[in-house]
């Protein structure tokens, strides 16, 4: 009997520490769910809630950028393309639903008499919805493989996409009879039978977007904690060593690039019904750079930092543009400069540094507590 009691005493800290780890992992989801599904709808007006839904779309895109930049070390300045392609896929479906049996209005104005063949499949949700992510993801894996197989990396890959965003934008503007030109696609009436003008529809879109933010975050977090995620970090820290170990580094980069592009496409698709328009301007280099800055402000080494950066920066931009319509861009630029100078690791990085400094000051008070228990991970003791 004494032996069994002793064994139970020795092994009890491990489950306890695992519970602490589980609680630590679940806490951000619980807090985010309460904020998004309870607090925000209770205190925000319909207009502000719609704005928040738009910012959450950017958060999904920022998670994808954080995945390839923070964990893989790939700086992409062309994610506006993937965002725009996902948005156009959703907009084509919605435009055909609004047009009924006839062709879209801008095609009539341009002299077309029948629906182009590549538009026809977008009449069906079973085709349009998968293309929201499959289109950008499939194109990204092809372009990524072509770029990475020749060991395109670092500044090379960061600069190369700057030449790519203008190409789709110019193409979409030039093909007005097929894409709507500079005006893009707009004048949507409904989505899956729900009138977009109804407040209930906007509330539904908000909850769907908030839920998908949590799903995408959980999926990205799972990926970073998986063996593939550890491989991504290894590629970031020492690519040559991973290559010498026998891994196809170009394929690994292409795959994570495709996943990130698919997330951007999903964000663009959610953006369209809430804003009511998608245009070639969304595919340009300026939005692409702004998307990267969202992650830089939040902290590129953290997926949560990407979400925080997207919401904080977007909300700040909206507030400044409302309060200072003539000079808001100067304050907006100062925000980025100040972040780089004062908080080079971003908001989350600064918070972690403050936490570590506080823990260091309190080190004497926690001298008898195992470090593993403080960090929320299983103890090494057996």
N, C-alpha and C positions, 0 to 999 in steps of 0.2 A: 504494500500500500504506500509506504514511504517513497519507494522507487518511482511509482507512477506519479506521485505528487511532484517530485523533483523534476521529472521529465516535462510535465506540463508547465512548470515554472520556467524552465529553460527555453521552451519553444514559444511561449505566449507572446514575446515582443514582436515576432515576425508578422503574425496576422494583424497585430495592432498597427504596425508600421505600414502594412499594405493597405489597411483601411485609411490611414492618413494620406497615403499616396493617391488612393481612389478619390478621397474627398477633395484633395488638392486639384486633381484633374477635372472633377465634376463641377467645382465651384464656379469657374468662369462661365460654363454653360448655364448653370442655374441663375447666376446673376444676370447674364445677358438675356435669358428667357423672361425673367421678371421685368427687366427694363423695357424690353421690346414689346412684350405681350400684355403687360399690366400698367406699368408706369407711363410709358409714352402715350398710349391711346387715352389714358385718363386725364392727362394734363395738356396735351397738344391739341391745337385746333385742327380742323380738317386740312387746311392749307399747310400747316407745319408738319403734319403727319405725312402728307404727300411728299413734302420736301425730304423728310427723313427716309422715306421709301426710295427716293432717288439716290440719296447718299449711301443707302445700304446696297444698292446696285454697284456703286463704286467700290464698296467694301468687298464684294465678291471678286471683282476684278483685282483689287489690291492683294487679296489672299493669293491669287495666282502669281502675281508679280513677286510677292514675298517668297513664294515657293521656289521660283527659279533664281531669284537674285540673292535672297538671304541664305538659302540652304544649298544652292548649286553654284552660286557665284556668277550667274549669267545676267548681265545687265541688258535688258531689251528696251529699246526706245521706239518700238513699233506696235505696242499692244492696242493702240487705238484702232488699228486695222481689224484685229480680231473682235474687238468690241463692236465695231461698225458692221462687220459681216453678220454677226449674230443678230444685231438689231435689224438689219435689212431682211434677214430670213423671216423674222417674226412680222415685220412690217409688210412683207409681200403677202403673207397669209391673211393678215388683217385687212389689207387693201382689197384683196379679192373677195373677202367676206362682205366688205362694205359695198362693193360694186355689183354684187349679185350675179346675174347671168351675163352682164355686159362686161366689157373690158374697162380697166381703170381710166378715170377721166383724163389724166395727162397723156395717155396713149391716144385717146381720141383727138386731143389738141395737136398731137404730133403727126397725125395722119395715119396711124395704124388702124387696120380694120379687123384684125383678129389677135387673139392672145398669143404671144410668143411661146414656143414649145417649152422653154426652160422656166416659164412662169407657171405653166399648167399644173405641175405636181404640187405647187404650194397652195392649191385649193384645199388640200387635205391636211388636217392636223397631224395625222400619223406620219406624214412626210416632213412637214415644216418644222415640227417641234424637235425631232432628232437632228435635223440639219442645223439647228441653232448651235449645237455643240460639235456635231460631227463635221460640219463644214469648216469652221476655223481650226478645229483640232486636226483634221485630215490634211488640210493645206499646210499647217504648221509643221507636222511631222515630216512632210516631203521637203519643205524649204529648210527645216532644221537639219535634216539628214544631209542635204546638199552642202549646207554651210559648215556643219560640224565634222563631216568626214575628212575635210581638209584641215582639221584642227583650228577652225575659226574660233577664237576665244578672246577674252579680255576686251580691250579697246576696239579690236577689229569687229567683233560681233555687236558691240554697243553702237558703233558708228554706222555700220552697214544698214541697219533698219531705218536710219534717217533718210536714206534714199528710197526706201520702199513705201512708206505711207503716202507720199505725194502721188505715186503711180495709181493706186486704186481711187484716190480722191479725184484726180484728173480724169480717169477713165469713167467714173460714175457721173461726173459733170458732163463729159462729152457725149455720153450715151443717153441723152435726155428722154428719148422716146421709149427707152426700156427701164430707166432708173428714176425718172423724175427730175434729172439734172440737178442744178444747184438747189432747188427747192426741196429735193428729197421726196420722201413718202410721208404723207400726212392725211388729215381728214378721215380718221378712223371712227367708226360708229360703235362697234361692239367687239367683245372678245368672248368667244364660246357662248354666244347668246346673251351675254350680260352687257347692257348699255354702259359705255365708258363714262357717260355724263352723270350716272347715278353715284351718290356718295357710298352706297353699299358696295358697289363694284370697286371703288378706290380703296375702301377699307379691306376688301378681300385681297386685292393686289398687294396691299401693305403687309398683311399677315403672311401671304405666300412668300413675298420677298424676305421678310424677317425669318421665316422658317427655313428658307433655302440658304440664308447666310449661315445659320447654325449647322445645316447639313454639309455645306461646302467646307466650313471651318473644321468640322469633325472629320471629314474625309481627308483634308490636307494634313490635319494633325496625325491621323492614323498613318498616313503615308510617311510622314517624317519619323515616326516611331518604328516603322517597319524596317526590315533589312534593306529594302530599296532606299529608304530615307537615309539610312546610315551610309549607303553607297553614294548618295548625292553629296553628303557632307564630305566624304572622302575625296570625291571629284573636285569639290571646291577647294579643299585644303592642299591636296597633292595629286593633281591630275595624272602626272607622269607615273607615279607609283601605282595608281589604279590601273593604268594602261599596261604597265609591266606585269601586273598580277594576272593579266589575261582578259580583262573586261573590255568590252567595246564601248569606249567612252563616248564616241560620237552618237551611238544609238541611245545610250542613257540620256544624254543631253537632249536629243531629239524627242524622246518620249516625255520627259518632264516639260519640255517646251510645248508639246502638243497638249498636255494636261492643262497647263497654264492658259493656253490659247482657248481651250474649250471652256474654261471658267470665265474668261473674258467674253466669249460668245454668249454664255448664259446671262451674264450681267447686261449685255446689250439688249438681249431679248426681253428681259424684265424692265429695262429702261423705257422701251418704246411705248407700251400701253399706258405708262404713268406720265410720260412727258407729252406724248401725242405726235412725235415726229422723229425721223432719223434722216440725216443728210450727209453729203460727202464731207462736211466740216468735221463730223465725228470721227472720220478715218484719218485725219491729218496728223502732222507731227506735233502740233501744239498740245492737243489732248493727250497724246502718248507721253510727252514729257511731264505733263501735269500728273498723270497716273503714277509715274515713277516717284514724283515728289511726295505723293500721298504716303507711300511706303517709307520714304526717307524720313519724313517728319515723325511718323509713328514708331519707326525702328525696324530696319530691314532684317534684323536677326530674329524677329518674332512674328508669328502669324497673328497674334493678338495685336501686336503693334501695327500691322497693316490695317486691321479693322479700325482701330482707334484713330490712326492717322487719316483714313478715308473719311470718317464721320467728322472728326474735329476740323480738318482743313476745309472740307466742303461746307460745313456749317459756318465756319469763320468767313469764308468767301461770300456766302449768301448774306450774312449779317453785315459785312463791310460794304457790299454793293448796295444794300438797302439804305444804310446810314450815310454813306459817303459816295454817292453815285458818280462824282467827278474824279475822285482821288483814291478810290478803293484799291486800285491796282498797285499803288505805291505801298500801302499797308500790307497788301497781299505778298508783294515781293520782299518786304522787310521781314515778314514771317518766316519765309524760307531761308533768308540770309541769317537771321537770328538763330534759327534751328541749327543750321550747319555750324555756326560759330560757337554757340553756347551749349547745344545738345547734339554733338556729332553722332551719338548712338541713338538719337530719336527720343521720343517721349518715354517709351518702355525702357530703353537703355538707361535713361536718366533715373527713372524710378527704381530700377534694379541696383544702380550704384548707390542711391540713397538708402535702400534696404540693406545692402551689404555693409555700408558704413555704420548704420544703426546697429546691425548685428555685431559688428566688431566692437562697438562701444559697450554693448551689453554682454560681451564675451565672458566676463567674470561671473555674471549671474547665471549663465547657462553652462558653466564648466562641467557640471555633473550630468548633463543631458547628452546622449549620443548625437553626433552630427547628423546621422542618417535620419533620426527622428525629427530633427529640426528642419531638414530639407524635404521631408515627406517621402522618403524612399526607403525600401526595405533595408533592415540592418544586415551587415555582413556577418554578424555573430550567429553561431549555430548552437 
